[in-house]
Amino acid sequence: MAINEAARNTRQISLNVQQQAIAVKQVVDAMGTLNQGAKETTSGIGQVKAGIQTLNDAARTLREMV
């Protein structure tokens, strides 16, 4: 009886560890996705900044022409 219960408990612990490993992998994957999104956001902000600078330069040129 005790051996059977120990074996059953060992299987349950093994299953719990496997489930935790899957959960950790999902968290790591989600963090990777967030990191990629942050990189893309940073890139987009840089592009917007460059576009604003171009518009400012164009506005300055137009003011000088008037």
C-alpha positions as CSV (number, residue, x, y, z in Angstrom):
1,M,0.0,0.0,0.0
2,A,2.6,2.6,1.0
3,I,4.7,1.7,-2.1
4,N,1.7,2.2,-4.3
5,E,0.9,5.5,-2.8
6,A,4.5,6.6,-3.0
7,A,4.6,5.6,-6.7
8,R,1.3,7.5,-7.2
9,N,2.7,10.6,-5.5
10,T,5.9,10.4,-7.5
11,R,3.8,10.3,-10.8
12,Q,1.8,13.3,-9.6
13,I,4.9,15.2,-8.7
14,S,6.3,14.4,-12.1
15,L,3.2,15.6,-13.8
16,N,3.2,18.8,-11.8
17,V,6.8,19.4,-12.8
18,Q,6.0,18.9,-16.4
19,Q,3.1,21.3,-16.2
20,Q,5.3,23.9,-14.5
21,A,7.9,23.5,-17.2
22,I,5.2,24.1,-19.9
23,A,4.0,27.2,-18.0
24,V,7.5,28.6,-17.7
25,K,8.1,28.1,-21.4
26,Q,4.8,29.9,-22.2
27,V,5.9,32.8,-20.0
28,V,9.3,32.9,-21.7
29,D,7.6,32.9,-25.1
30,A,5.3,35.7,-24.0
31,M,8.2,37.7,-22.8
32,G,9.9,37.2,-26.2
33,T,6.8,38.4,-27.9
34,L,6.7,41.5,-25.7
35,N,10.3,42.2,-26.3
36,Q,9.8,42.0,-30.1
37,G,6.8,44.3,-29.8
38,A,8.9,46.8,-27.8
39,K,11.6,46.7,-30.4
40,E,9.1,47.4,-33.2
41,T,7.6,50.2,-31.2
42,T,11.0,51.7,-30.7
43,S,11.7,51.5,-34.4
44,G,8.3,53.1,-35.2
45,I,9.0,55.9,-32.8
46,G,12.3,56.5,-34.6
47,Q,10.5,56.6,-37.9
48,V,7.9,59.1,-36.6
49,K,10.7,61.2,-35.2
50,A,12.5,61.3,-38.6
51,G,9.2,62.1,-40.3
52,I,8.5,65.0,-37.9
53,Q,12.0,66.3,-38.6
54,T,11.4,66.2,-42.3
55,L,8.1,68.1,-41.9
56,N,9.8,70.7,-39.7
57,D,12.5,71.1,-42.3
58,A,9.9,71.5,-45.0
59,A,8.0,74.0,-43.0
60,R,11.1,76.0,-42.3
61,T,12.0,76.0,-46.0
62,L,8.4,77.2,-46.9
63,R,8.6,80.0,-44.3
64,E,11.9,81.2,-45.8
65,M,10.4,81.2,-49.2
66,V,7.4,83.5,-48.1
